[in-house]
Amino acid sequence: MNYKVSLILLLCAACTTGGPLPRGKATTEQQEAFASYLAAVEEHHEELHSIMVLKSGKVLLEKQIAPDTAHVMHSVSKTFTATAVGFAIEEGLLHLEDKIVDLFPESVPEAPQAFLADVTIRNLLTMNSGHGKDPTGSIRSGNGDWIRGFMEWPIDYEPGTCYCYNSLGTYLLSAAVQKVTGEKVVDYLEPRLWKPLGIEKPHWLESPAGINTGGWGLYLHTEDMARMGLCLLSGGQFGGKQVIPAAWVAEMSKAQVPCINAGINERKMNEILAQDPDNAFFSKETSDWVQGYGYQMWRCRHNAFRADGANGQYIIIIPDRDAVVVTTANIPAMQEEINLIWEYLLPVL
């Protein structure tokens, strides 16, 4: 490790921001809107576990419904893995155009398929590895080499030309960080993210190979999520310090590629739209899953962006309102969940 990196880590360790986030006083209008939102959640039979609404760096509204224990993040984990990739790139240990076959030569099949040699770190970050179907469920159910399983899965399209949600691709990002740093992502982030944000090092599931799962398996408290949201809202700053490189936050949060929700790829979506141009499932007016994808983050309507996990885990950053909305939940109908946030909370922010 060079002197510059050592100094950065020392400064980050020294600037840990502990204690609860500052609380502000919500206006009467905000309090009434929040009450109406909670009533709508109950009316829609949504199993909301917690919500925290922040504006101008302060918590204005919050409700803890389930016990305040570390909550499974599901795919919100991806945003933290991408952050680790950003640190590794900043430190010169990884590059966006690094090829996975070069990073993991020991896992390359004896007769590699076409396009495999072209898959890069950038492709993994943007869910554009060329797979037409997410291999995660099939590969993680076994005890084999998950990286080799990823490489053996059919690559139907030239990498970079077809979006397909791919959690195992995020696992490869976690493995890449571990390969070049010698540390698991959760440990690598300790001096770089957890301590500067005042987050106690969390639990993160591992693969049979001892690699953090990357695309899922992270456990955080609601306020931990809020800290990350504030950091992203501020261009990577927290507690007066630059924690995440500002340029990396900008790249993570902008629309790098077209996107579509899990279970369908971009090519299939376009085939459906060719026959049914008014299909509401793919409408930019009504869907928060077709607004564009960054580096392991989704764009939203209202010029917002988010970390997004199955069953309603959200870190929603709304720059135009200087606001962050965080939720934990068990809500399969995730578009309905976010619709209520837009309907009741956005207008009073």
Buried (B, 14 or more C-beta within 10 A) or exposed (E): EEEEBEEBBEEBEEBBBEEEBEEBEBEEEBBEBBEBBBEBBEEBEBBBBBBBBBBEBBBBBBBBBBEEEBBBBBBBBBBBBBBBBBBBBBBEBBEBEBBBBEBBEEBBEEEEBEBBEBBBBBBBBBBBBBBBBBBBEEBBEEEEBBBBBBBBBEBBBEBBEBBBBBBBBBBBBBBBBBBBBEBBBBBBBBBBBBBBBBBEEBEBBBBEEEBBBBBBBBBBBBBBBBBBBBBBBBBBBBBEBBBBBEEBBEBBBBBBBBBBBBEBBBBBBEEBBEEEEEEEBBEEEEBBBBBBBBBBBBBBBBEBBBBBBBBBBBBBBBBEBBBBBBBBBBBEEBEBBBBBBBEBBBEBB
